[in-house]
Amino acid sequence: MQHLPYMGILLLSVSLPAMLGAQLFYKISERQFKHTVLGLLFSSGCFLCISYRFL
């Protein structure tokens, strides 16, 4: 029973961005969506490399 609050937080943190992404996908062009996703992937990769360097 101790894990129920964490499951609620997990459910919110997964479902809200997924719904927001689905709405954005239909409002912007496919090219803009691809550029946004690639930009997010690139920036997360950069942050991972930077954080690995400082460990």
C-alpha positions as CSV (number, residue, x, y, z in Angstrom):
1,M,0.0,0.0,0.0
2,Q,3.0,2.3,0.3
3,H,3.5,2.4,-3.4
4,L,0.0,3.8,-4.3
5,P,1.0,7.5,-4.0
6,Y,4.0,6.8,-6.3
7,M,1.8,5.1,-8.8
8,G,-0.5,8.2,-8.9
9,I,2.5,10.5,-9.5
10,L,3.8,8.1,-12.2
11,L,0.4,7.9,-13.9
12,L,0.2,11.7,-14.0
13,S,3.8,12.2,-15.2
14,V,3.3,9.8,-18.1
15,S,-0.2,10.5,-19.2
16,L,-0.2,14.4,-19.2
17,P,2.9,14.8,-21.5
18,A,1.5,12.0,-23.8
19,M,-1.8,13.8,-24.2
20,L,0.0,17.2,-24.7
21,G,2.2,15.6,-27.3
22,A,-0.7,14.1,-29.1
23,Q,-2.5,17.5,-29.3
24,L,0.7,19.2,-30.5
25,F,1.1,16.5,-33.2
26,Y,-2.2,17.4,-34.8
27,K,-1.7,21.2,-34.5
28,I,1.8,21.5,-36.1
29,S,3.2,20.2,-39.4
30,E,5.0,16.9,-39.5
31,R,8.3,18.6,-40.3
32,Q,8.0,20.9,-37.3
33,F,7.1,17.9,-35.1
34,K,10.2,16.0,-36.3
35,H,12.5,19.0,-35.7
36,T,11.1,19.3,-32.2
37,V,11.6,15.7,-31.4
38,L,15.1,15.6,-32.8
39,G,15.9,18.8,-30.9
40,L,14.7,17.3,-27.6
41,L,16.7,14.1,-28.3
42,F,19.8,16.0,-29.1
43,S,19.5,18.2,-26.0
44,S,18.9,15.2,-23.7
45,G,21.9,13.5,-25.2
46,C,24.0,16.6,-24.6
47,F,22.9,16.8,-21.0
48,L,23.7,13.1,-20.5
49,C,27.2,13.5,-21.8
50,I,27.7,16.6,-19.6
51,S,26.4,14.9,-16.5
52,Y,28.5,11.8,-17.2
53,R,31.6,14.0,-17.5
54,F,31.1,15.6,-14.1
55,L,30.5,12.3,-12.2
